[in-house]
Amino acid sequence: MGSRFDITIVDKDSLSAENNIDTVITEISRIEFLISDWKPSSQISEVNRNAGEKPVKVDKEVLELTKRALNLSRITGGAFDISFAAMDKIWKFDGSMTAMPTPDAIKKSVEKVGYKNIILDSINSTIFLKFKGMKIGFGALGEGYAADQCRDMMLKRGIKAGIVNGSGDMSTWGKNPNGQNWTVGLTNPFHKDKLFAAVPLYNSAVVTSGSYEKFVVFNGKRYSHIINPVTGYPATGLTSVTVFGPDAELANGFSTSIMVLGKEAGLKFINSFPKFSCIMFGDDGKVILSKNLSKKTVGSWKKLL
């Protein structure tokens, strides 16, 4: 999926652990060859090639993942959109940009983006993109989905503890070999060589989206590499968002969406999902907690450092 996966298994012996890790790797590869839009043989690539021409039959697994992505698009008002893959890459975050793109160029960059133009047929298990040039991609869900699938697979095989980490989309279960909760370090986006907190996790997922690695600054304003698929402009206002919850797929989608929605709308959104919580870092350095995270909780995390 173009990402690094780190797999941790607590097992009866090293040989069994290695075999189970190989099983996880096989599962990740299977999912990759279904949904990676940069693999020409994948079902998603076939859907994209036939945009504006005909529906493409896909596995039920791919259809259901697409359904969940479209639902996320609806509830975020388009802040999340799997058709972002068709967006023109007019923003550069490699140091080569010397001026902002023109408003016309920005408007044109999202002309082929729009989740409402994705047509699903559950009876025939097909996906149809209404217009030529449209594309869908699972870059903001795929790693989390794979991590969750592998966790569930290991649980069914009797593996009681482990971590699957897909480039920061982390799904955990059980406890570490010492019988304690897994502990995950959260980077301080303003001091990348330091941790903000060490967070204990138990049967939960954690995902961080942020602009502290890739961004540009024009007229004193920071523009993130995370682009608003509705407007074509980069997200502003938040430097990073870390989401905690029961599954990495939704946590990934939520963290990306909140970066686009911004502090106020993002807080309102995450607070409507009581099983999820988040920590936001504003561009101004302020830390914002969702409703079901207290300062007392975060304070206890810091003591672990």
N, C-alpha and C positions, 0 to 999 in steps of 0.2 A: 504493500500500500504506500510505498515511498516513505515509510516510517520505520523506526527502530522499535522492536518489541523485546521487552525483558520479561522473562517468565520465571517465577519462583514457585516451587512445589515442596510441601512438607510431606514426605513419604516414608515408608518403612525402611528403605535402603536406597543407595545411590543408583543402582541399576534400574529399579522400578521408577525412580524419579526421572531418570533420563528417558525411559520409554514413554512416560506420560508427557514429558516436555515435547518429545517428538510428535506425539499425538496432537498436542496443542499447535505446534508449528504447522502440521498438516491441515488442521482446521482453519488456521489463519490464511494459509495459501488457497484453500478451497473457496473461502469467502472473497479473497482478493480476485480470483479469476471469475467470480460472478459479478462483482460490482465496481472494479477499478475502471474508470473511464479512460485511463491511458493504456490499458491492455486491449489491443484491437479485437481479440477473440472473446472478450467479456460480453455478457448480455446487455450491460449498460451501454457499451460502445455500439452494439447493434441497434439499440434504441436510438442513440444519437445519430447514427448514420442514416436512419430512416425518418428523421424529423421532417414533418411537413408532407410525408409521402404515405406511410402506412403504419398501423399499430404493429408492435413486435411482441411475440409471446415470450414470457419470462417464467422462471420458476416461481412457485407460490411464495417462497422465502423472499425473493427480490420484490415481488408485488407488495407483500406485507410491510417490508422495510420502507418502500416508497410511500405507502399509505400513511405510515407513521410520520414520515418526513413532511408530507403535505399537510397533515394535521398540525404539526409544529409550525408550519408556515402560516396556517390560518390563525392559530391562537396568538402568534407574535405579530400579526398584521403585516407579514412579509419581511420582518427583520431577519428571519431565517428563510432561505429559499434554495432548494437543491438545483434550481435552474441557473444559479449563479455561475455555473461552469461556462456559460456562453458569454459572460461579461468580457468586454474588451480590456486588455491589460494596459491601460493608459497610465496607471500610477506605478512608479518605480521606487523600490525601497532599497536599492543597492548603492545609493549615493550619487546616482547619475542625474537625478532630477534637479533642475535649477529654477523651475517655475511651476506653478500649478497648471494643470490642464484647463483649457477654456470651458466655460459652462456648456457650450454646444457639444464639445467632445465628451464631456461627462454625461450629458443627457443621451448622446448616441451610444455610449458604452453599455447601457443597460437596456437597449431597445429589444433585445432578444431574451431578456430575463423576465420571468413571470410565471409563478407556480400555478396560476389559474388556467394556464394554457397546457397543462399536463392532464391528459385524459386516461383514467384507469378503467379497465373492464375486468371486474372480479370474476365474472362467469367464464370468460375466455382467457383470463390471466394475461392480459396484454397492457402495454404502456404505449401511449401515442403522444408525441410532441406536435402540437398543432402547426407550428411554423418552421420552415427551413432555417437552419442556423441555430435552432435551439439545442441546448445540451443539458443533461443533468449529471450531477456528480455527488459522491458521498464523502467528500473530503472532511466534512464537519460532523459526520456520524459514523463512518465506517470503522475507524479504530475502536471506538467505544462499543459498537455493536459486536465486533470480533472479540473484544475482551470479555464482554458479558457472555457470549456464546461459549467461549473456552472455560470460563468459570463454571457455568452450568454443566458442561460436559464433564469436567473433573469431579464435580459433586456427585454426578450420577455414577461415576466410576469409583466412588468411595474415598476420593481424596478430600480430606476434611479441612485443609488449609492451603492457602497460596495467594499469589498476586500475579495478575496479567496486566502489564503496563505497556500500552500501545502509544509510545511517544507522548507520555503524560496523561493519556486516558487510562486511568488506573481502576481496576476492579479487584477487590479483595474479598477473601472469605476465611473464616476460621481465625486461629491465633498462631503466633510464631512458635518456634520450637521450645521457647522458654515458658509457653503458656500465657503470654501477654498479647495484648492487641498489637497489630501491625502499627508502626509509627512512620508517618510520611512527613517529610520536610517541605514547608511552603517557602518559596523564594520571596525575598523582599524585592519588589520590582525596581525600587530606587537604589538598592544596594545589592546587586545581583550575586555578590560573593558572600552574602549573609542570608540566614533564614529569618523569616518573620515569625514562624512558629513550627513546632513539631507536633503533628496532629495524630492522636490515636484513632485508628479505624477498626471497625468490626462489622464484617458482612456489608460493606458499603463501597461506594465508588467516589473518586475525586477527580475533577478535571479543571485545568486552568487555561483560560484564554487571555492573551495579553498583547500589548503593543510595545513592550519595553525592549524587544529585540529588533523589531522592524517598524520604523516610523520615519516620517519626514516632518520638518518644522518650517512653516511659512508664516511670516509676520508674527512670530512668537507663539503660534498655535501648533500643537502637536496633532498630526494626522496619522491614524493607525493603518496598518496593512490590512485590517479587517474592514471590508467595504460594505456599506449599506446597500443591499441589492435593490432597494426601491429607488434611491436617489443617485447612486453611483459615487457618492462622496464617502471618504473614509470615516470610520467611527471616531468620535472625539469625546473628551470628558473623563473617560476611564482608562487607566493604565493596565489594570488586570482585573480579572474576575475568576474566583475559584468557587466551584459549585460542588457540594456534597449531596449524595443521595443514594438510593438503592441500586441504580444501574448507571453504567458509564455512557450508554448511548444517549439517554435523555440529558444527563449532566453535561455532555459535550454540546448538544444542541442548545441547552439553556445558557451555557457560558458564552457561546458565540452570540446568541440572540441578545443577551444582556449588554454585551459590549456595544452592540448596535443601538439598542434601545436607550442606553444611558442610565444614569443613576436613578432618577425618579421613576421613570416608566419601568426600568429593570427591577427595582425593589418591589413595585406594585405587582409585577408579573411573578417573581419568585415567591412572594408571600402568599400567592394563591395556590401554591403547591406545598402543603405542610410536610411532606416527606423529604423535601429538598431545602437546602439552605445555602447561603453564599457569603463570601467576603469580597468586597470591592475595594480597590485602591483607585482613588480619583487622581486625575492629572495634577491636582493641587497637593497631593501627598496625604490627603485625609483617608482614613479607613472607615468603610461603611459596612455595617452588619445587617443581614436580613433579620426578619422578625423573630425567628426561632433560634437565633444565635445571640447569646448574651455576652456582655463584656466580661462577666465572671468566667464563662466557658473559655473564651479566648485567652483570658488571663491565666487559666490553668494550663492551657496549651503552652504558653510561653515558659512556664516553670519547667517544662520538660527539656528545654534547651540547655 
